Amino acid sequence: MYIGTAIFLIALGAILKFAVTATVGGFNVQTAGVILIVAGIVGLLVSIFLEMGARDRRRRDVVVEERPVERERL
């Protein structure tokens, strides 16, 4: 899950939890909103953790020793 998807889930869950007042038989819309908020927060934390790990791997500097170029004498 990417960061954008996680933020979308949090926003959708918040809309379902706080803005929707409709009732559906056998389905609690507010509970579904809370579940989406929690899933979005978990996804956001995992995405940030993985992004930080990938960033640390990219920052490693590779040092290449340079050897002087030897030219053949004519």
C-alpha positions as CSV (number, residue, x, y, z in Angstrom):
1,M,0.0,0.0,0.0
2,Y,1.4,3.4,-0.9
3,I,1.1,6.6,1.1
4,G,-1.5,8.0,-1.2
5,T,-3.7,4.9,-0.9
6,A,-3.4,5.0,2.9
7,I,-4.4,8.7,3.1
8,F,-7.4,7.9,0.8
9,L,-8.5,5.1,3.2
10,I,-8.2,7.5,6.2
11,A,-10.2,10.2,4.4
12,L,-12.9,7.7,3.3
13,G,-13.1,6.2,6.7
14,A,-13.5,9.6,8.3
15,I,-16.3,10.5,5.9
16,L,-18.1,7.3,6.7
17,K,-17.6,7.7,10.4
18,F,-18.4,11.4,10.9
19,A,-20.4,12.6,7.9
20,V,-22.7,9.7,6.9
21,T,-25.9,9.4,9.0
22,A,-27.7,6.8,6.9
23,T,-28.5,3.5,8.4
24,V,-28.3,0.2,6.5
25,G,-29.9,-3.0,7.8
26,G,-27.2,-5.4,9.0
27,F,-24.3,-3.0,8.2
28,N,-23.0,-0.3,10.5
29,V,-21.5,2.4,8.3
30,Q,-19.7,4.1,11.3
31,T,-18.0,0.8,12.2
32,A,-16.8,0.4,8.6
33,G,-15.5,4.0,8.8
34,V,-13.5,3.2,11.9
35,I,-12.1,0.0,10.2
36,L,-11.0,2.0,7.2
37,I,-9.3,4.7,9.4
38,V,-7.4,2.0,11.3
39,A,-6.4,0.2,8.1
40,G,-5.2,3.5,6.5
41,I,-3.2,4.4,9.6
42,V,-1.5,1.0,9.6
43,G,-0.8,1.3,5.9
44,L,0.6,4.8,6.3
45,L,3.0,3.6,9.0
46,V,4.1,0.6,7.0
47,S,4.6,2.7,3.9
48,I,6.6,5.3,5.7
49,F,8.7,2.6,7.4
50,L,9.5,1.0,4.1
51,E,10.2,4.3,2.4
52,M,12.7,5.2,5.1
53,G,14.4,1.8,4.7
54,A,14.7,2.2,0.9
55,R,16.1,5.7,1.4
56,D,18.8,4.4,3.7
57,R,19.9,1.9,1.1
58,R,20.1,4.5,-1.6
59,R,22.3,6.8,0.4
60,R,25.2,4.4,0.8
61,D,28.2,5.8,-1.1
62,V,30.2,3.6,-3.3
63,V,33.8,4.4,-3.3
64,V,35.8,3.3,-6.4
65,E,39.5,3.5,-6.2
66,E,41.0,5.2,-9.2
67,R,44.1,3.8,-10.7
68,P,46.5,6.0,-12.7
69,V,46.3,5.3,-16.4
70,E,49.5,3.7,-17.6
71,R,50.5,4.5,-21.2
72,E,52.7,2.4,-23.3
73,R,56.0,4.0,-24.2
74,L,56.8,4.1,-27.9
